[in-house]
Amino acid sequence: MSNRFSASLNETSLKNFSTDESRGRRLLEMHRRLKGLHAKRFHLRNELEAVDKYVTSLDSQIKGLESYQQFALNDSRLSRN
Protein backbone atom coordinates (compact mmCIF):
# COMPACT_ATOMS: atom_id res chain seq x y z
CA MET A 1 0.00 0.00 0.00
CA SER A 2 2.80 2.40 0.82
CA ASN A 3 4.42 1.59 -2.54
CA ARG A 4 1.22 2.57 -4.34
CA PHE A 5 1.00 5.77 -2.34
CA SER A 6 4.67 6.51 -2.98
CA ALA A 7 4.33 5.80 -6.71
CA SER A 8 1.21 7.93 -6.90
CA LEU A 9 2.97 10.76 -5.05
CA ASN A 10 5.97 10.56 -7.41
CA GLU A 11 3.69 10.58 -10.43
CA THR A 12 1.81 13.61 -9.10
CA SER A 13 5.09 15.39 -8.36
CA LEU A 14 6.35 14.69 -11.88
CA LYS A 15 3.11 16.00 -13.40
CA ASN A 16 3.30 19.16 -11.28
CA PHE A 17 6.97 19.63 -12.19
CA SER A 18 6.18 19.11 -15.85
CA THR A 19 3.30 21.58 -15.67
CA ASP A 20 5.47 24.14 -13.88
CA GLU A 21 8.25 23.64 -16.41
CA SER A 22 5.77 24.07 -19.27
CA ARG A 23 4.41 27.28 -17.72
CA GLY A 24 7.96 28.54 -17.26
CA ARG A 25 8.82 27.89 -20.90
CA ARG A 26 5.59 29.52 -22.00
CA LEU A 27 6.33 32.58 -19.87
CA LEU A 28 9.86 32.84 -21.30
CA GLU A 29 8.44 32.61 -24.82
CA MET A 30 5.92 35.34 -24.05
CA HIS A 31 8.72 37.58 -22.73
CA ARG A 32 10.76 36.89 -25.87
CA ARG A 33 7.81 37.85 -28.08
CA LEU A 34 7.16 40.97 -26.02
CA LYS A 35 10.77 42.08 -26.45
CA GLY A 36 10.48 41.51 -30.19
CA LEU A 37 7.29 43.53 -30.40
CA HIS A 38 8.83 46.38 -28.41
CA ALA A 39 11.76 46.46 -30.83
CA LYS A 40 9.42 46.40 -33.82
CA ARG A 41 7.32 49.22 -32.33
CA PHE A 42 10.46 51.31 -31.76
CA HIS A 43 11.57 50.73 -35.36
CA LEU A 44 8.12 51.54 -36.77
CA ARG A 45 7.85 54.75 -34.72
CA ASN A 46 11.21 55.91 -36.07
CA GLU A 47 10.20 55.00 -39.59
CA LEU A 48 6.87 56.81 -39.19
CA GLU A 49 8.64 59.94 -37.93
CA ALA A 50 10.87 59.88 -41.02
CA VAL A 51 7.82 59.49 -43.29
CA ASP A 52 6.04 62.36 -41.50
CA LYS A 53 9.06 64.63 -42.04
CA TYR A 54 9.23 63.66 -45.70
CA VAL A 55 5.50 64.28 -46.19
CA THR A 56 5.77 67.69 -44.51
CA SER A 57 8.77 68.60 -46.67
CA LEU A 58 7.13 67.41 -49.88
CA ASP A 59 3.92 69.28 -49.04
CA SER A 60 5.93 72.45 -48.46
CA GLN A 61 7.73 72.01 -51.79
CA ILE A 62 4.42 71.48 -53.62
CA LYS A 63 2.91 74.60 -52.07
CA GLY A 64 6.03 76.57 -52.97
CA LEU A 65 5.91 75.42 -56.59
CA GLU A 66 2.18 76.10 -56.82
CA SER A 67 2.72 79.62 -55.47
CA TYR A 68 5.57 80.18 -57.90
CA GLN A 69 3.51 78.95 -60.85
CA GLN A 70 0.59 81.15 -59.82
CA PHE A 71 2.94 84.12 -59.50
CA ALA A 72 4.56 83.35 -62.86
CA LEU A 73 1.17 82.96 -64.52
CA ASN A 74 -0.07 86.28 -63.12
CA ASP A 75 3.20 87.97 -64.04
CA SER A 76 3.02 86.73 -67.65
CA ARG A 77 -0.57 88.00 -67.94
CA LEU A 78 0.46 91.43 -66.68
CA SER A 79 3.36 91.61 -69.15
CA ARG A 80 1.05 90.96 -72.08
CA ASN A 81 -1.23 93.85 -71.23
Secondary structure, DSSP 8 states (H G I E B T S, - for coil): -HHHHHHHHHHHHHHHHHHHHHHHHHHHHHHHHHHHHHHHHHHHHHHHHHHHHHHHHHHHHHHHHHHHHHHHHHHHHHHH-
